[in-house]
């Protein structure tokens, strides 16, 4: 599976099979987490076999099942663009997991920070987590706003790489599927901005990574 195929195939999944993460999958994810932490300065961690983090009323209401494994996105509280970085590198890991045959769900409020087993040093915070496992189902595509609502470049004027990136961005998960981002083209460079709102900075990082992965161009 290529990264573009992973973007298309990946949908939010909350019901997982009751099984451990395969050792080879765990090793691949931990290797990539090490790379992401080195590049970003974050303290991302893979936590396996922890059923307590999602043992909350909100998780039950959200219909999570066997959410025993997760990626914790942790970083310094004073880091510039902390939430955006968590979104960017978290989505890199989400697509890697999809390519390994796993399923994921971004979670900001349906888990217990107090029960989360991630190690956070003094001055660090847990921004959010990504539930992870082998899904009972593969999930369903989310509805997207029209391209014209998310970008001010006419479709006929889009370079191929830009259109590929925009399609990838439109497939990115965002909080409550609000898609509060906007994509523009300035010369040969794409620029993505977001409106204010809950989780929009995390969403911005997710969308940027999808755009870059689908287009082959940095934002």
N, CA, C and O of each residue as an XYZ file, in Angstrom:
876
protein
N       0.839     -1.196      0.000
C       0.000      0.000      0.000
C       0.873      1.245      0.000
O       1.777      1.369      0.826
N       0.611      2.168     -0.921
C       1.329      3.434     -0.947
C       0.687      4.397      0.047
O      -0.395      4.129      0.568
N       1.360      5.521      0.307
C       0.802      6.483      1.259
C      -0.484      7.096      0.695
O      -1.407      7.378      1.460
N      -0.565      7.307     -0.614
C      -1.806      7.823     -1.202
C      -2.947      6.816     -1.038
O      -4.086      7.196     -0.765
N      -2.637      5.552     -1.203
C      -3.656      4.519     -0.990
C      -4.085      4.472      0.468
O      -5.254      4.237      0.776
N      -3.124      4.700      1.367
C      -3.442      4.710      2.800
C      -4.355      5.882      3.148
O      -5.275      5.731      3.952
N      -4.110      7.049      2.551
C      -4.968      8.220      2.783
C      -6.409      7.910      2.380
O      -7.354      8.257      3.088
N      -6.558      7.256      1.242
C      -7.894      6.925      0.736
C      -8.559      5.831      1.568
O      -9.769      5.868      1.793
N      -7.777      4.867      2.018
C      -8.334      3.710      2.731
C      -8.606      3.995      4.202
O      -9.443      3.332      4.814
N      -7.908      4.975      4.779
C      -7.993      5.194      6.217
C      -9.275      5.933      6.606
O      -9.547      7.026      6.109
N     -10.059      5.322      7.500
C     -11.257      5.928      8.064
C     -11.245      5.689      9.569
O     -10.617      4.744     10.048
N     -11.923      6.525     10.295
C     -11.955      6.399     11.748
C     -12.631      5.097     12.160
O     -13.712      4.763     11.676
N     -11.974      4.362     13.069
C     -12.496      3.085     13.578
C     -12.419      3.103     15.104
O     -11.389      3.462     15.674
N     -13.504      2.717     15.757
C     -13.562      2.721     17.220
C     -13.749      1.335     17.824
O     -13.590      1.157     19.032
N     -14.080      0.371     17.005
C     -14.266     -1.001     17.493
C     -13.127     -1.867     16.973
O     -12.960     -2.046     15.767
N     -12.355     -2.395     17.903
C     -11.168     -3.165     17.550
C     -11.309     -4.617     17.989
O     -12.055     -4.929     18.918
N     -10.587     -5.492     17.315
C     -10.513     -6.885     17.730
C      -9.723     -6.973     19.033
O      -8.803     -6.189     19.266
N     -10.085     -7.919     19.863
C      -9.405     -8.093     21.149
C      -8.134     -8.894     20.925
O      -8.092    -10.099     21.173
N      -7.111     -8.218     20.460
C      -5.848     -8.894     20.174
C      -4.681     -7.931     20.375
O      -4.824     -6.715     20.252
N      -3.538     -8.503     20.683
C      -2.332     -7.719     20.905
C      -1.792     -7.179     19.583
O      -2.083     -7.711     18.512
N      -1.005     -6.117     19.680
C      -0.325     -5.596     18.501
C       0.791     -6.567     18.128
O       1.609     -6.928     18.973
N       0.825     -6.984     16.883
C       1.875     -7.907     16.445
C       3.248     -7.283     16.684
O       3.438     -6.081     16.496
N       4.196     -8.114     17.098
C       5.519     -7.620     17.469
C       6.177     -6.850     16.330
O       6.789     -5.807     16.558
N       6.053     -7.361     15.103
C       6.681     -6.677     13.982
C       6.045     -5.313     13.715
O       6.731     -4.375     13.306
N       4.733     -5.203     13.946
C       4.049     -3.919     13.778
C       4.468     -2.948     14.876
O       4.676     -1.760     14.630
N       4.588     -3.472     16.086
C       5.021     -2.637     17.206
C       6.425     -2.079     16.965
O       6.690     -0.907     17.231
N       7.310     -2.924     16.464
C       8.674     -2.480     16.209
C       8.722     -1.399     15.129
O       9.448     -0.413     15.257
N       7.944     -1.595     14.069
C       7.936     -0.597     12.993
C       7.407      0.740     13.483
O       7.962      1.790     13.161
N       6.333      0.700     14.263
C       5.773      1.946     14.773
C       6.728      2.628     15.745
O       6.889      3.848     15.700
N       7.358      1.862     16.613
C       8.301      2.459     17.562
C       9.510      3.052     16.853
O      10.032      4.082     17.278
N       9.958      2.416     15.783
C      11.067      2.969     15.004
C      10.677      4.310     14.396
O      11.458      5.261     14.422
N       9.459      4.384     13.844
C       9.004      5.636     13.242
C       8.751      6.698     14.303
O       9.026      7.877     14.078
N       8.231      6.292     15.456
C       8.033      7.239     16.560
C       9.364      7.866     16.971
O       9.432      9.063     17.250
N      10.408      7.060     17.005
C      11.730      7.581     17.351
C      12.178      8.635     16.343
O      12.747      9.661     16.716
N      11.917      8.374     15.068
C      12.265      9.347     14.019
C      11.451     10.630     14.202
O      11.996     11.732     14.141
N      10.154     10.478     14.424
C       9.279     11.638     14.589
C       9.695     12.485     15.790
O       9.716     13.713     15.706
N      10.024     11.839     16.897
C      10.442     12.572     18.096
C      11.748     13.322     17.858
O      11.927     14.449     18.319
N      12.649     12.680     17.137
C      13.934     13.313     16.834
C      13.727     14.554     15.965
O      14.364     15.584     16.187
N      12.849     14.454     14.990
C      12.605     15.578     14.076
C      11.835     16.713     14.746
O      12.090     17.887     14.477
N      10.894     16.358     15.617
C       9.935     17.345     16.121
C      10.225     17.895     17.505
O       9.792     18.998     17.839
N      10.956     17.137     18.315
C      11.132     17.526     19.713
C       9.977     17.096     20.592
O       9.923     17.457     21.768
N       9.047     16.323     20.033
C       7.926     15.795     20.805
C       8.361     14.554     21.596
O       9.485     14.072     21.458
N       7.451     14.057     22.418
C       7.713     12.860     23.211
C       6.572     11.862     22.965
O       5.914     11.412     23.903
N       6.352     11.529     21.697
C       5.287     10.608     21.307
C       5.608      9.214     21.833
O       6.762      8.785     21.821
N       4.560      8.504     22.300
C       4.775      7.172     22.868
C       3.690      6.200     22.410
O       2.516      6.560     22.314
N       4.095      4.985     22.135
C       3.156      3.905     21.837
C       2.874      3.149     23.127
O       3.791      2.627     23.761
N       1.617      3.094     23.508
C       1.206      2.404     24.727
C       0.343      1.208     24.323
O      -0.671      1.369     23.643
N       0.741      0.035     24.736
C       0.012     -1.189     24.384
C      -0.569     -1.858     25.627
O      -0.041     -1.722     26.731
N      -1.653     -2.574     25.423
C      -2.273     -3.392     26.480
C      -2.661     -2.565     27.700
O      -2.351     -2.928     28.835
N      -3.340     -1.451     27.454
C      -3.821     -0.599     28.541
C      -5.319     -0.330     28.351
O      -5.686      0.642     27.691
N      -6.178     -1.166     28.913
C      -7.621     -0.974     28.739
C      -8.195      0.157     29.589
O      -9.341      0.556     29.379
N      -7.423      0.685     30.548
C      -7.958      1.679     31.473
C      -8.074      3.076     30.874
O      -8.948      3.845     31.273
N      -7.222      3.409     29.939
C      -7.230      4.762     29.373
C      -8.581      5.098     28.754
O      -9.037      6.239     28.824
N      -9.218      4.098     28.144
C     -10.524      4.310     27.519
C     -11.667      3.739     28.362
O     -12.767      3.515     27.857
N     -11.403      3.510     29.624
C     -12.442      3.038     30.538
C     -13.142      4.252     31.148
O     -13.013      4.525     32.341
N     -13.881      4.969     30.311
C     -14.581      6.179     30.718
C     -16.006      6.144     30.174
O     -16.307      5.416     29.228
N     -16.875      6.941     30.785
C     -18.246      7.033     30.297
C     -18.273      7.605     28.886
O     -19.058      7.175     28.042
N     -17.395      8.588     28.642
C     -17.355      9.201     27.320
C     -16.947      8.189     26.256
O     -17.473      8.207     25.143
N     -16.009      7.307     26.596
C     -15.580      6.284     25.647
C     -16.703      5.282     25.390
O     -16.888      4.831     24.259
N     -17.444      4.936     26.428
C     -18.576      4.026     26.256
C     -19.658      4.687     25.396
O     -20.251      4.048     24.527
N     -19.901      5.963     25.650
C     -20.876      6.706     24.851
C     -20.413      6.800     23.399
O     -21.225      6.759     22.475
N     -19.104      6.926     23.211
C     -18.533      7.011     21.874
C     -18.395      5.665     21.191
O     -17.886      5.579     20.073
N     -18.851      4.598     21.868
C     -18.872      3.249     21.311
C     -17.479      2.696     21.008
O     -17.289      1.967     20.034
N     -16.505      3.052     21.858
C     -15.190      2.435     21.731
C     -15.259      1.007     22.262
O     -15.922      0.742     23.265
N     -14.580      0.101     21.592
C     -14.559     -1.303     22.008
C     -13.150     -1.848     21.832
O     -12.549     -1.704     20.768
N     -12.629     -2.472     22.875
C     -11.276     -3.050     22.844
C     -10.224     -2.018     22.440
O      -9.277     -2.332     21.718
N     -10.402     -0.777     22.914
C      -9.410      0.274     22.642
C      -8.299      0.151     23.683
O      -8.189      0.962     24.602
N      -7.488     -0.875     23.514
C      -6.465     -1.210     24.506
C      -5.073     -0.707     24.151
O      -4.142     -0.828     24.946
N      -4.936     -0.147     22.964
C      -3.639      0.339     22.494
C      -3.818      1.745     21.941
O      -4.847      2.058     21.343
N      -2.819      2.586     22.143
C      -2.945      3.963     21.642
C      -1.565      4.608     21.508
O      -0.578      4.171     22.099
N      -1.550      5.642     20.721
C      -0.364      6.485     20.584
C      -0.644      7.767     21.355
O      -1.625      8.455     21.072
N       0.196      8.096     22.316
C       0.035      9.313     23.102
C       0.910     10.412     22.506
O       2.113     10.231     22.320
N       0.294     11.542     22.213
C       1.006     12.679     21.633
C       1.338     13.653     22.759
O       0.474     14.364     23.271
N       2.599     13.661     23.121
C       3.076     14.399     24.296
C       4.167     15.374     23.856
O       4.971     15.055     22.980
N       4.194     16.555     24.459
C       5.247     17.508     24.119
C       5.345     18.626     25.133
O       4.478     18.757     25.997
N       6.391     19.434     25.041
C       6.579     20.553     25.981
C       5.435     21.565     25.880
O       5.024     21.947     24.784
N       4.938     21.986     27.021
C       3.831     22.941     27.043
C       4.184     24.242     26.332
O       3.320     24.880     25.729
N       5.455     24.634     26.404
C       5.853     25.916     25.819
C       6.366     25.785     24.385
O       6.896     26.754     23.840
N       6.223     24.626     23.766
C       6.681     24.437     22.395
C       5.808     25.247     21.430
O       4.580     25.210     21.507
N       6.450     25.964     20.538
C       5.716     26.716     19.530
C       4.973     25.741     18.607
O       5.549     24.757     18.142
N       3.706     26.021     18.351
C       2.879     25.188     17.465
C       2.811     23.732     17.939
O       2.850     22.804     17.131
N       2.707     23.549     19.256
C       2.678     22.190     19.814
C       1.528     21.361     19.237
O       1.737     20.232     18.794
N       0.319     21.918     19.242
C      -0.843     21.167     18.764
C      -0.704     20.824     17.285
O      -1.025     19.710     16.873
N      -0.230     21.768     16.490
C      -0.058     21.517     15.059
C       0.983     20.421     14.816
O       0.790     19.563     13.954
N       2.069     20.448     15.563
C       3.093     19.410     15.415
C       2.542     18.039     15.787
O       2.851     17.043     15.134
N       1.724     17.991     16.837
C       1.128     16.719     17.233
C       0.226     16.190     16.122
O       0.216     14.992     15.842
N      -0.530     17.088     15.491
C      -1.372     16.675     14.383
C      -0.568     16.168     13.206
O      -0.911     15.152     12.602
N       0.504     16.877     12.878
C       1.330     16.532     11.717
C       2.010     15.181     11.892
O       1.907     14.304     11.035
N       2.702     15.029     13.010
C       3.440     13.774     13.217
C       2.508     12.635     13.615
O       2.784     11.473     13.320
N       1.401     12.966     14.285
C       0.430     11.928     14.589
C      -0.171     11.340     13.321
O      -0.360     10.127     13.223
N      -0.473     12.203     12.345
C      -1.031     11.698     11.094
C      -0.008     10.887     10.315
O      -0.368      9.934      9.623
N       1.237     11.247     10.417
C       2.295     10.432      9.796
C       2.248      9.008     10.356
O       2.408      8.037      9.616
N       2.029      8.894     11.654
C       1.953      7.581     12.292
C       0.641      6.873     11.955
O       0.619      5.654     11.785
N      -0.439      7.625     11.861
C      -1.739      7.054     11.493
C      -1.660      6.375     10.127
O      -2.142      5.255      9.956
N      -1.051      7.054      9.160
C      -0.958      6.484      7.810
C       0.012      5.307      7.782
O      -0.194      4.347      7.039
N       1.069      5.380      8.589
C       1.990      4.234      8.684
C       1.264      3.021      9.254
O       1.452      1.899      8.783
N       0.427      3.250     10.277
C      -0.351      2.156     10.864
C      -1.310      1.563      9.829
O      -1.477      0.346      9.756
N      -1.934      2.427      9.035
C      -2.842      1.951      7.991
C      -2.097      1.068      6.992
O      -2.627      0.054      6.538
N      -0.895      1.447      6.661
C      -0.087      0.681      5.714
C       0.349     -0.666      6.301
O       0.704     -1.586      5.564
N       0.317     -0.773      7.632
C       0.628     -2.034      8.308
C      -0.617     -2.905      8.505
O      -0.530     -3.998      9.065
N      -1.773     -2.418      8.043
C      -3.002     -3.180      8.192
C      -3.742     -2.903      9.487
O      -4.569     -3.704      9.923
N      -3.442     -1.757     10.104
C      -4.083     -1.399     11.362
C      -5.093     -0.284     11.144
O      -5.179      0.290     10.058
N      -5.854      0.016     12.184
C      -6.879      1.053     12.130
C      -6.703      2.002     13.305
O      -6.099      1.652     14.319
N      -7.239      3.210     13.154
C      -6.978      4.255     14.149
C      -8.191      5.155     14.339
O      -9.120      5.165     13.531
N      -8.153      5.908     15.428
C      -9.146      6.950     15.678
C      -8.487      8.061     16.494
O      -7.947      7.807     17.571
N      -8.533      9.288     15.983
C      -8.041     10.437     16.742
C      -8.994     10.705     17.903
O     -10.211     10.726     17.713
N      -8.448     10.909     19.107
C      -9.296     11.101     20.288
C      -8.759     12.271     21.115
O      -7.598     12.284     21.525
N      -9.634     13.251     21.348
C      -9.231     14.404     22.149
C      -9.895     14.420     23.519
O      -9.318     14.937     24.476
N     -11.107     13.857     23.631
C     -11.806     13.994     24.899
C     -12.428     12.739     25.471
O     -12.927     12.773     26.596
N     -12.420     11.633     24.745
C     -13.122     10.421     25.209
C     -12.209      9.451     25.937
O     -12.503      8.257     26.011
N     -11.114      9.946     26.469
C     -10.191      9.088     27.210
C      -9.842      9.783     28.517
O     -10.165     10.955     28.708
N      -9.189      9.066     29.408
C      -8.829      9.628     30.702
C      -7.349     10.004     30.732
O      -6.480      9.133     30.682
N      -7.069     11.298     30.814
C      -5.666     11.724     30.928
C      -5.050     11.210     32.227
O      -3.855     10.919     32.287
N      -5.881     11.102     33.266
C      -5.386     10.617     34.549
C      -4.985      9.152     34.515
O      -4.091      8.735     35.252
N      -5.638      8.366     33.663
C      -5.328      6.941     33.554
C      -4.339      6.642     32.437
O      -3.827      5.526     32.342
N      -4.069      7.627     31.592
C      -3.145      7.418     30.473
C      -1.759      7.071     31.001
O      -1.236      7.754     31.882
N      -1.165      6.011     30.465
C       0.120      5.526     30.975
C       1.329      6.184     30.308
O       2.466      5.789     30.568
N       1.101      7.164     29.466
C       2.232      7.862     28.848
C       3.035      8.593     29.911
O       2.476      9.149     30.856
N       4.340      8.587     29.747
C       5.216      9.325     30.652
C       5.309     10.770     30.171
O       5.694     11.026     29.030
N       4.963     11.696     31.028
C       5.122     13.112     30.684
C       6.041     13.757     31.710
O       5.763     13.745     32.909
N       7.135     14.317     31.223
C       8.101     14.967     32.107
C       7.534     16.299     32.599
O       6.510     16.770     32.103
N       8.199     16.884     33.560
C       7.787     18.195     34.058
C       7.827     19.192     32.904
O       8.811     19.266     32.168
N       6.759     19.949     32.757
C       6.701     20.926     31.666
C       6.123     20.367     30.383
O       6.021     21.085     29.388
N       5.733     19.069     30.385
C       5.119     18.465     29.205
C       3.622     18.269     29.434
O       3.145     18.285     30.569
N       2.897     18.086     28.344
C       1.462     17.816     28.435
C       1.066     16.759     27.411
O       1.691     16.627     26.358
N       0.025     16.014     27.736
C      -0.573     15.086     26.777
C      -1.590     15.880     25.971
O      -2.590     16.345     26.517
N      -1.343     16.035     24.693
C      -2.221     16.839     23.838
C      -3.462     16.051     23.449
O      -4.579     16.557     23.557
N      -3.276     14.828     23.002
C      -4.380     13.941     22.643
C      -3.798     12.550     22.414
O      -2.591     12.350     22.543
N      -4.647     11.602     22.079
C      -4.178     10.243     21.809
C      -4.824      9.739     20.523
O      -5.803     10.300     20.030
N      -4.248      8.671     20.001
C      -4.784      8.014     18.811
C      -5.040      6.554     19.171
O      -4.099      5.792     19.394
N      -6.315      6.165     19.227
C      -6.640      4.757     19.471
C      -6.153      3.925     18.293
O      -6.211      4.365     17.145
N      -5.670      2.717     18.588
C      -4.940      1.944     17.579
C      -5.245      0.458     17.746
O      -5.374     -0.029     18.869
N      -5.358     -0.252     16.647
C      -5.558     -1.700     16.718
C      -5.996     -2.252     15.379
O      -5.907     -1.589     14.346
N      -6.465     -3.472     15.427
C      -6.959     -4.141     14.214
C      -8.485     -4.076     14.257
O      -9.126     -4.731     15.079
N      -9.041     -3.288     13.372
C     -10.456     -2.983     13.428
C     -11.374     -4.159     13.118
O     -11.056     -5.022     12.300
N     -12.519     -4.169     13.789
C     -13.563     -5.121     13.431
C     -14.152     -4.773     12.066
O     -14.632     -5.639     11.335
N     -14.098     -3.466     11.744
C     -14.537     -2.965     10.443
C     -13.469     -1.993      9.952
O     -12.529     -1.672     10.679
N     -13.620     -1.534      8.727
C     -12.641     -0.605      8.160
C     -13.108      0.844      8.194
O     -12.393      1.737      7.738
N     -14.297      1.083      8.729
C     -14.803      2.442      8.828
C     -15.419      2.925      7.523
O     -15.396      2.230      6.508
N     -15.968      4.129      7.574
C     -16.644      4.703      6.410
C     -16.070      6.071      6.076
O     -15.657      6.802      6.976
N     -16.039      6.428      4.800
C     -15.537      7.758      4.416
C     -16.404      8.859      5.028
O     -17.621      8.713      5.144
N     -15.758      9.963      5.417
C     -16.537     11.088      5.915
C     -16.970     11.974      4.741
O     -16.324     12.003      3.694
N     -18.058     12.683      4.939
C     -18.505     13.623      3.923
C     -17.583     14.832      3.908
O     -17.096     15.266      4.952
N     -17.353     15.360      2.743
C     -16.454     16.503      2.616
C     -17.183     17.702      2.029
O     -18.115     17.558      1.238
N     -16.744     18.880      2.429
C     -17.223     20.097      1.783
C     -16.758     20.103      0.321
O     -15.775     19.441     -0.013
N     -17.444     20.834     -0.542
C     -16.985     20.938     -1.932
C     -15.595     21.566     -2.002
O     -15.224     22.376     -1.153
N     -14.842     21.186     -3.012
C     -13.497     21.719     -3.200
C     -13.492     23.251     -3.212
O     -12.569     23.882     -2.695
N     -14.528     23.834     -3.804
C     -14.597     25.295     -3.921
C     -14.757     25.988     -2.576
O     -14.446     27.173     -2.455
N     -15.244     25.262     -1.551
C     -15.397     25.840     -0.216
C     -14.106     25.789      0.591
O     -13.960     26.491      1.592
N     -13.177     24.956      0.149
C     -11.939     24.765      0.898
C     -10.724     25.388      0.211
O      -9.636     25.437      0.783
N     -10.919     25.861     -1.016
C      -9.796     26.389     -1.794
C     -10.299     27.459     -2.749
O     -11.367     27.314     -3.344
N      -9.523     28.545     -2.898
C      -9.947     29.629     -3.785
C      -9.293     29.556     -5.171
O      -9.388     30.504     -5.950
N      -8.635     28.440     -5.477
C      -8.030     28.245     -6.794
C      -9.013     27.466     -7.661
O      -9.496     26.407     -7.260
N      -9.307     27.984     -8.836
C     -10.221     27.277     -9.746
C      -9.614     25.929    -10.118
O      -8.408     25.824    -10.339
N     -10.458     24.899    -10.185
C      -9.957     23.550    -10.439
C      -9.149     23.469    -11.730
O      -8.133     22.777    -11.789
N      -9.605     24.183    -12.774
C      -8.902     24.129    -14.062
C      -7.540     24.812    -14.019
O      -6.716     24.617    -14.912
N      -7.302     25.623    -12.970
C      -6.013     26.319    -12.839
C      -5.049     25.603    -11.882
O      -3.930     26.067    -11.664
N      -5.484     24.479    -11.316
C      -4.649     23.786    -10.338
C      -3.580     22.947    -11.019
O      -3.901     22.168    -11.917
N      -2.304     23.084    -10.617
C      -1.299     22.111    -11.057
C      -1.680     20.717    -10.559
O      -2.378     20.592     -9.553
N      -1.237     19.686    -11.239
C      -1.609     18.317    -10.862
C      -1.222     18.022     -9.423
O      -2.013     17.450     -8.673
N      -0.011     18.409     -9.030
C       0.444     18.114     -7.676
C      -0.444     18.803     -6.648
O      -0.737     18.237     -5.594
N      -0.878     20.044     -6.961
C      -1.705     20.801     -6.025
C      -3.073     20.142     -5.861
O      -3.580     20.027     -4.745
N      -3.665     19.710     -6.968
C      -4.970     19.043     -6.899
C      -4.862     17.734     -6.126
O      -5.742     17.412     -5.328
N      -3.786     16.975     -6.358
C      -3.574     15.737     -5.598
C      -3.495     16.029     -4.102
O      -4.077     15.318     -3.284
N      -2.759     17.093     -3.763
C      -2.627     17.460     -2.358
C      -3.935     17.896     -1.747
O      -4.243     17.553     -0.605
N      -4.713     18.660     -2.513
C      -6.002     19.135     -2.011
C      -6.960     17.966     -1.767
O      -7.678     17.940     -0.767
N      -6.964     17.013     -2.678
C      -7.806     15.824     -2.489
C      -7.382     15.069     -1.236
O      -8.226     14.595     -0.475
N      -6.066     14.959     -1.021
C      -5.564     14.323      0.202
C      -5.993     15.083      1.441
O      -6.363     14.479      2.448
N      -5.946     16.421      1.372
C      -6.359     17.249      2.510
C      -7.843     17.068      2.812
O      -8.247     17.045      3.975
N      -8.647     16.940      1.769
C     -10.087     16.766      1.943
C     -10.419     15.434      2.608
O     -11.474     15.294      3.228
N      -9.525     14.458      2.482
C      -9.732     13.152      3.109
C      -9.206     13.103      4.538
O      -9.384     12.098      5.226
N      -8.560     14.175      4.993
C      -7.982     14.186      6.341
C      -9.074     14.244      7.401
O     -10.082     14.924      7.210
N      -8.891     13.545      8.508
C      -9.855     13.651      9.613
C      -9.724     15.000     10.310
O      -8.614     15.479     10.537
N     -10.849     15.607     10.648
C     -10.859     16.852     11.423
C     -11.918     16.731     12.516
O     -12.858     15.945     12.398
N     -11.756     17.511     13.569
C     -12.680     17.443     14.707
C     -14.109     17.701     14.264
O     -14.399     18.715     13.628
N     -14.996     16.782     14.601
C     -16.412     16.876     14.253
C     -16.615     17.053     12.752
O     -17.659     17.528     12.304
N     -15.597     16.662     11.981
C     -15.642     16.777     10.519
C     -15.973     18.203     10.069
O     -16.702     18.397      9.096
N     -15.437     19.196     10.778
C     -15.776     20.589     10.471
C     -14.968     21.157      9.305
O     -15.409     22.103      8.652
N     -13.805     20.596      9.040
C     -12.974     21.043      7.909
C     -12.825     22.569      7.894
O     -13.175     23.233      6.918
N     -12.301     23.104      8.990
C     -12.158     24.555      9.093
C     -10.822     25.042      8.521
O     -10.213     25.971      9.051
N     -10.381     24.415      7.454
C      -9.117     24.822      6.842
C      -9.361     25.419      5.456
O     -10.415     25.225      4.850
N      -8.361     26.144      4.980
C      -8.466     26.766      3.657
C      -7.105     26.659      2.977
O      -6.072     26.923      3.592
N      -7.113     26.273      1.711
C      -5.879     26.043      0.961
C      -5.767     27.073     -0.150
O      -6.720     27.300     -0.896
N      -4.598     27.694     -0.259
C      -4.341     28.649     -1.335
C      -3.026     28.293     -2.020
O      -2.224     27.517     -1.502
N      -2.828     28.875     -3.187
C      -1.604     28.654     -3.952
C      -0.936     29.998     -4.166
O      -1.499     30.888     -4.803
N       0.270     30.141     -3.629
C       1.025     31.381     -3.763
C       2.285     31.082     -4.560
O       3.268     30.572     -4.023
N       2.244     31.408     -5.860
C       3.349     31.045     -6.740
C       3.378     29.541     -6.924
O       2.427     28.951     -7.437
N       4.466     28.927     -6.505
C       4.585     27.470     -6.584
C       4.450     26.813     -5.214
O       4.840     25.660     -5.032
N       3.904     27.543     -4.261
C       3.821     27.042     -2.890
C       2.386     27.016     -2.401
O       1.652     27.992     -2.555
N       1.989     25.900     -1.813
C       0.664     25.788     -1.201
C       0.724     26.329      0.225
O       1.707     26.134      0.941
N      -0.341     27.007      0.617
C      -0.446     27.527      1.977
C      -1.779     27.079      2.561
O      -2.823     27.214      1.923
N      -1.736     26.547      3.775
C      -2.947     26.068      4.433
C      -3.125     26.823      5.748
O      -2.212     26.873      6.573
N      -4.290     27.401      5.931
C      -4.609     28.133      7.161
C      -5.867     27.524      7.772
O      -6.544     26.705      7.150
N      -6.162     27.937      8.996
C      -7.349     27.409      9.671
C      -8.047     28.506     10.443
O      -7.422     29.476     10.872
N      -9.352     28.346     10.617
C     -10.119     29.244     11.466
C      -9.927     28.822     12.919
O      -9.454     27.722     13.203
N     -10.299     29.707     13.822
C     -10.222     29.383     15.238
C     -11.334     28.410     15.605
O     -12.410     28.432     15.006
N     -11.075     27.566     16.579
C     -12.078     26.618     17.036
C     -11.425     25.479     17.782
O     -10.203     25.338     17.758
N     -12.242     24.649     18.457
C     -11.696     23.512     19.205
C     -10.913     22.560     18.299
O     -11.426     22.113     17.272
N      -9.705     22.262     18.670
C      -8.859     21.270     18.008
C      -8.403     21.675     16.603
O      -7.819     20.857     15.892
N      -8.658     22.918     16.193
C      -8.323     23.270     14.807
C      -6.811     23.286     14.550
O      -6.378     23.063     13.419
N      -6.016     23.544     15.572
C      -4.559     23.531     15.372
C      -4.061     22.101     15.154
O      -3.168     21.870     14.338
N      -4.635     21.148     15.882
C      -4.308     19.740     15.626
C      -4.748     19.378     14.213
O      -4.003     18.752     13.459
N      -5.966     19.778     13.865
C      -6.483     19.507     12.522
C      -5.560     20.075     11.449
O      -5.331     19.435     10.422
N      -5.029     21.276     11.684
C      -4.151     21.907     10.699
C      -2.927     21.041     10.427
O      -2.518     20.879      9.277
N      -2.350     20.490     11.477
C      -1.196     19.610     11.289
C      -1.558     18.351     10.522
O      -0.799     17.900      9.664
N      -2.724     17.780     10.833
C      -3.180     16.578     10.132
C      -3.369     16.866      8.651
O      -2.911     16.105      7.798
N      -4.042     17.963      8.354
C      -4.327     18.333      6.966
C      -3.030     18.611      6.204
O      -2.880     18.193      5.056
N      -2.097     19.314      6.841
C      -0.822     19.605      6.187
C      -0.081     18.322      5.830
O       0.487     18.206      4.744
N      -0.091     17.358      6.751
C       0.635     16.125      6.442
C      -0.023     15.392      5.281
O       0.668     14.899      4.390
N      -1.348     15.316      5.280
C      -2.035     14.657      4.179
C      -1.739     15.340      2.850
O      -1.496     14.679      1.841
N      -1.762     16.668      2.860
C      -1.479     17.405      1.623
C      -0.081     17.082      1.116
O       0.105     16.786     -0.064
N       0.892     17.140      2.003
C       2.279     16.877      1.591
C       2.468     15.450      1.102
O       3.144     15.212      0.102
N       1.864     14.498      1.817
C       2.013     13.096      1.441
C       1.360     12.813      0.090
O       1.880     12.024     -0.700
N       0.223     13.453     -0.177
C      -0.496     13.211     -1.423
C       0.110     13.966     -2.600
O       0.003     13.516     -3.741
N       0.738     15.097     -2.341
C       1.249     15.955     -3.422
C       2.736     15.783     -3.693
O       3.211     16.012     -4.805
N       3.462     15.376     -2.655
C       4.920     15.318     -2.799
C       5.561     16.684     -2.642
O       6.754     16.832     -2.910
N       4.792     17.701     -2.209
C       5.294     19.066     -2.035
C       5.124     19.498     -0.592
O       4.110     19.184      0.032
N       6.093     20.209     -0.055
C       6.007     20.751      1.289
C       5.068     21.944      1.290
O       4.995     22.705      0.325
N       4.359     22.085      2.384
C       3.459     23.238      2.570
C       4.241     24.358      3.235
O       3.690     25.429      3.491
